[in-house]
Amino acid sequence: MRKTAKICSLICSMIILVTGFITPSQAAETKRILIVASNLQDMGDPEKHDARNNLWEYAPPYHIFVSHGYDVDFVSPKGGVVPFMMDPLGISSYTIKHEGFLERANSSLKPEQVVIENYAAVYIGGGYGTLFDVASNRELLRSL
């Protein structure tokens, strides 16, 4: 196995095991990962500072999860479209073109649609929106 593949496999395994709500043996059975993202475009300030999700913090992990056989769902405070900033370069571009990343992201679940027991892991990427509409959304946090 190439060094990069080993590192990606290790990261994926760590995310799955760190979540704490399943055992390693259950991880083999639960082949789904939930990605939490924001619905915000801007910070709500007069200057409209960008608050979209950082594509480079979502697409590469998505690629790793998919390439290791996991189905991936997205959840956001409102469900539906989750906007991204950053240009799709490298693996992000590949993931968008060939792995259904945007289709999945833009049909994110609403918090009440999540059955957390169906997931081996939960991943939260970055971007300012996560601080504004994810971190304070009680319904979303309760669903996790």
N, C-alpha and C positions, 0 to 999 in steps of 0.2 A: 504494500500500500504506500502510495506517495506520502510525503511528509504533510502536505496540505490536507489531504484526505484524512489522515490520522488526526490532525488538529481539529478539523471540522467535526469528525466523528466524536471526539472527546468533548467538544463544546456542546454538541447536541445531547450527548449522554449526561453531561453535567446539568444542563437545563432541565432535562427530564427528571433526574434524580433529586435535584435541589427543590423542586416544587413541593415535595413532601406529602402530597395527598395520594400518591400511589407507590407501590413497591416496585423494585426492578423487574420482578416477574410479571406484574400487571402491565408494565410499559410495553412489553412485547405484544400484549393483547390489545391495548388501547393505542391505536395507531393514528391518533389525532392530536394536533397542537392548536391551541387558541392564541391568536395574536391580537393584542389590545392596541387600538389606535384612536386617534382624535378625529373629530369631525370639523374642527375649526380651520378657517382660512386665515383669520387674523386675530390679533390679541384684543380686539374690541376697543382699541384706543383711537384717538382722532387721526393719528398718522398711519393707521392700518398696518402695523408691524406684522410681518409674516409669522404665522403660528402653525403652518402645515407640518405634517409628519415628515421626518427626514428619510427620503427614499433609501439612502445608503445604509440606514440602520434597520430597515425592514426587508428590502429585497434580498440581500445576501443570506440572512438567516432563513428566510422563506425558501430560498434555493436549497440550502443545506437540509432543511426538514423534508422537503419534497424528494430530494435525491436520496434520502435515507428511508423512503417509503411511507412517510407520514402524510396524511391528509391534513390540510390546514384550513381553518376557519378564521375569520376576522370578527371582532366585536368592537363596537364603538358606542359612545353614549346615546346617539340618536339612531344608530343603524344606518345602512345605506352607504353612500359615497364617503370615502376618507381621502382627503387631498394630500398630495405629496409635493415637497420642494426638492430641489437638486436635479441635475440632468441624469438621465439613465445611461450610465457608463458601465462598461465591463459586465460583470455578472448581473447587475441590475437590469441592464438592457436585455440580456439573454433571458432572464426570469420573466420580464414583461412580454417578450416576443414568443417564448416557447413553453412557459410553465403556468400560464393563466393567472399571473400575479394580480394584475389590475382588475380582472373580472371578479376574482375572489375579494379583493380589498373593497371594490366599489359595490359589493353586495354584502357588506358587513352585517352581522346579526345585531339586534337590539339586546340589551342586557337581559331582559325577561325571556329571551329565546335560548339562552345558554343553559345547558345541563352540564355542569362542571365535571361530573363523574365520567363524562364521555371523553375527557381529555387527559393525555399523559403529561402535558406541560402547558404553562401559560408563558407567553413572551410579551414583554412590553418594550417597544423601541422608543426612539427619541424624537425630539422636535418640541417646540414650545407648547404646542397644543396639548400635549400630554399633561403638562403642568396646569393648564387652565380648565380643561373639561373632563379629563380622565381622573386626575388625582382627587378631585372634590366631588365626583359623581357617586353618591352613596348607593344608588341602584346598581350601577356597574360594579362597584367594589364588593357589594353583597353577593353578586352573581359569581364572583371569583372565589 
